[in-house]
Amino acid sequence: MSSDRIAQCRWPPLSATVDAALREATRFVFAEVDPVGIIATGSIIRGQGHGSSDLDIYVIHEAPFRRRVQQFFRDVPAEIFINPPHAVRGYFVEEHRDGRPITAHMLATGFVVYSSAAIVEELRAEAREWWERPTLLSEADATRERYGIATRLEDGADVTHADSRTATMLLNQAVASMLEFFCLTKAGRVPRSKELLALTEALDSEVGRLATAFFSAATTTERLQAAEALADRTIGARGFFPWDSGPDSAPVLVATSRP
């Protein structure tokens, strides 16, 4: 039965090694689950891969469980994501809310290796819609994010002269958060970490220049100066600022006795 379905597969143009790996991974999927769709995706499929890139394979099936497999096929690392349609749609909503539409991007830009049901193209159409839809932060959510980032920056500044290692750690966290916030507010999404610097530079050359200065700084003092300049341009704050979240419903915790 597996060989019959393999004959129905289509294959993207890949190097001989990756092509063999994808075919072997597809056979693995057919042996493990009953898929209605198999989509090869990721940087390798988009022609942007490099020597250490892995092969991403998104599997849609109708059984009521999720599964993730990481395995080597022909020495090529592969990540296999197995989900029913309702889980995929749940990821669309959750990831859009967070500004990180990973699943939508995988399905929208992937290559359909195997499809035996209309749901595959339905999900891909929905994925394209979610990918193109920007995430818009409310004013309250944006202020909350800014406050958290400014606090990390302030903590880093506080220990710069006393503990350069801790300062470097905190400043790195703060700056990465600044750049993600900047991309979210300007582009409507947060890119993958390895694309973060490129997108920020494309959105604003000065932010890109300051980010380069930060990560290239020779001393903690220079790093702090670049971080503060980035904060001025991205979140408009360097530390504590007046803020009121307003009333919010607190969860009700019910005490239970142990047996």
N, C-alpha and C positions, 0 to 999 in steps of 0.2 A: 504493500500500500504506500509506503514511504517513497519508493522509487517512482510510482505513478505521479505523486505530488511533486517530486523533484523535477520531473519532466515538464510540469506546468510552471516552473519558476522562470523568472527573468533575471538577468544578471547585469549589474552596472559595469562599465569599463574600469578595470582595476589592474594593478600589477599582478603578475602570475602568483606571487606569494599570497597577497591579500585575497585574490579571487579564490584560491584553493582554500584559504581559511574560512571565507564566507560560505562556501559550499559545504564545508565540513560542519560549520556551526549550524547551518540550515538543516542538515541531516540530524544533528543533535536535537534541534527544536522539534522536528517531526517525531523523533523517538520519545521525547519527554512529555509533550502536550499535544493537544489537537487544535492547532491554530487556524484561524480564519484569515489572518493576515500576518505577514512578516515584512518588516521595513528595515532596510539597511540605512543607517544614518550616521551622522558625526562628521568630523573634519576630513576623514579619509574619503568619504563618499562625495563630499563637496570639493574635493581636490585641494584641500588646504592642510592635509596631514603632513607629518614628519616622521622621522625614524621611530619615535617612541609613542606615536599616536595609537590609541586602541580603536577597535571596531565596535560600534554601537549597533545593537540589533533590537528593534522594538517589535514585540510579538503581541498580537491581539487574539484572545481566545474567549470562549463563552463560558468557561468554568468559573465558579465564584471564588477565585483566589488570585492573589498576586504572588509573584516570585521574581527574584533577581538572581542571576547567575554570573559569576566572573570566572572565566576559564581561558586557557590558551588553546588555540586551534592552529596547528602548523606553526607554532611559536609566535603567533600573533595574539596579543591580549584582546579579549572580547568581553563586553558587558552586554548581557541579555536582559531586557526588561519585559516581563510577561504580565499582562493586565487584561481584565475584562473591560468592555466599553464603559461601564458606569464608573470604574476607577479612573480611566483616562479622562473622562469628563470632569471628575472631581479634581484631578490635577490641573486641568485647564483653569478652573475657578480659583483654586488655592494659589497657584503660582502667579496668576494675573494679579490677585490681591497683593502679593508680595513684590510685584514688579519683576519677577524672575520666571518668564514663560518658557521653561526648559522643555517640557513635554511638547508644547505647541511648536517650538522650533524644530525639535527632532522629527515630528511627524510631517510638518509642513515642508521641510527641506530634504526629507529622506527619499530613498528609491524603493518602490514597492517590488519586492522580490516575489512575494506570493500573496494572492488574494482569492478568496472563494466566497466572499459575502459582500453585500453592498455597504455594510457598516464600515468597512475599511476606508472607502472613499468619503463616506459621510464624516468620519472622524478627521480625515485629512482636510476636508473643506472647513470644518469647525476649527481645526488647528490654525489654518491660514488666517481665519477671522480673528482668533485670539492673539496671534502673533502680531497682527497689524494694529491691534487695539491698545493704545497707550494706557498705562496705569496712572491715575490721577490721585495724588495725595490730597486729603482734606487739609484745611489750614491747621486743624488741631493735631492731625497725625504728623504733618510736616514740622510743626513746632516741637512736638515730642521727640522726633528724630534729631532735630537740630540740638535740642537740649542734651540728649544722650551723647552726641558726638562732641559737643563743646565741653562736657564734663570730662570725657576721656582726654581731650587735649589739655585741659587744665591740670588734670592729675599728672600727665607727662611733664608739663612745665614745672610743676611743684618739685619734682625729684630730679630735674635735669642735672643740677650741680652736685647732688648727693649720691645719686645712683644712676649712672649713665645707661646701664643695661636695662633696668626697669623703665627708664625714660624712653629709650629706643623702642622697647616693646609697646608701650602705651601710645607713643606717637605714631608708630606704624599702624596700630589698630585705628587710631583716630583718623589718620589720613586716608586709609583704605575706605573707611566709612564715609568720609567727606566726598570722595570720588564717586562712590556708589550713589550717595544721595544726589549729587550733582547730575549724574546720568539719569537717575530716576525722574528728577524734576524737569530736566531739559529734553530727554529723549523718550520718557515714558516707560523705561525699563532699565534693569540692572544687567549689564553684560556678564559673561563669564570672567573670572579673575584674569585669565590670560589675555582678554580683550579690553580690560578696563582702561589701561593707559591709552591705548590707541583711540578708543571712543571719546575719552575726555579731551584728548588733544584735537580730535576732529570737531568736537562741539565748541571748544574754546581754546585757542592756541596759548593764551596766557595761563590758563589752568594747567595745560599740558606742560608748559615751561616750568611752572612752579613745582609740579609733581616730579619732573625730572631733576630739578634742583634738590628736592627733598630726598629722593632715593639715591642721589649721587653725593650727598653731603659728606664731608670728611670728618666733621665733628658733631657732637650732640647739639652744641649751640647753634651751628649752622642749620641743623635739621629742625630744630625748634623754630628758628626764624622762618624757614620755608613753610613749615606747618601752619604757623600763625598767619602768614600771608595767604595760604590756601584757604584757611578758615574764613578770612575776611571776604574772599571772593566766592566761596561755595555755600557757607552756612550763615555768614553775617554775624558771627559771635566767636569769642575766644575762650569763654568760660561761663561762669554763672550769669544768668540773666533772669529777670522776673518772669514768672510763668504760672499759670493756673490751669490745671487740666479740666476743671469743672467737675460736677458730680458724676460719678460712674457707678453702675451697679456692681457690688462686690459679691463674689460667689458665697453661697451659704454652705458651710461645712457642717456635716452631721457627724457627731461623735458616735463611735461604735465601740463596744466592748470586745476584747479579744476572748476567744473560747478558752 
